[in-house]
């Protein structure tokens, strides 16, 4: 599967999650959280190629 443009988000716990630009728009208002309930609230790595942790593409 081809890589797409993603942004790597980081939670205060240090956990990271790649989210593609399409999913970012869909997730507005319902942002993903870690298993501990903390939001991925800080950009860890700006726009780059990778796999989305939300849609799997």
N, C-alpha and C positions, 0 to 999 in steps of 0.2 A: 504494500500500500504506500502511496506517495505521502511524503511529509507535506504539511501545510504550514501556514504562518500561525504561530502561537505566541503567547506571552506566559512566562513562568511566574506564578504568584506564590507568595510565601506566607505562612501563618506564623504567629509569635512563637510557636513550638519549633519552628525550623522546617516543618514539612512543606513541600512544594507541590504544585499542581500546574500542569500546562493546560491552558484554555485557548481555543482558537477564537479568532475574531468574531465568527458567526455565533458561537456559543456565548461569548461575552454579552452580546446584545440580548439573547434569549434569557440569560440568567439574571438580568437586571431585576432587583427586588427580591431575588431568591438565590443569593450567592452561596456557593458551596462552602461547607465547613469541614473541619477535621473530625476525626472520631471523638475528639474531646470537646467538640462544639465551638471551636474557634474558627473565625472566618479567615480565608486567605486574603489578607488585607494589604500586602506590600508587594510591589513588583520586584522579583528577584532577578529576572533577566528579561530585557525588552524584546520586542518583536524579532522572532527567529523561526527557523524551520524545525518542526517537531511533530509529535503526535498529541492530539487533544485527549486529556484525561476525562473529559465529559462525554464527548460523542464517539471517541475511539478512532477518529480519522487522523 
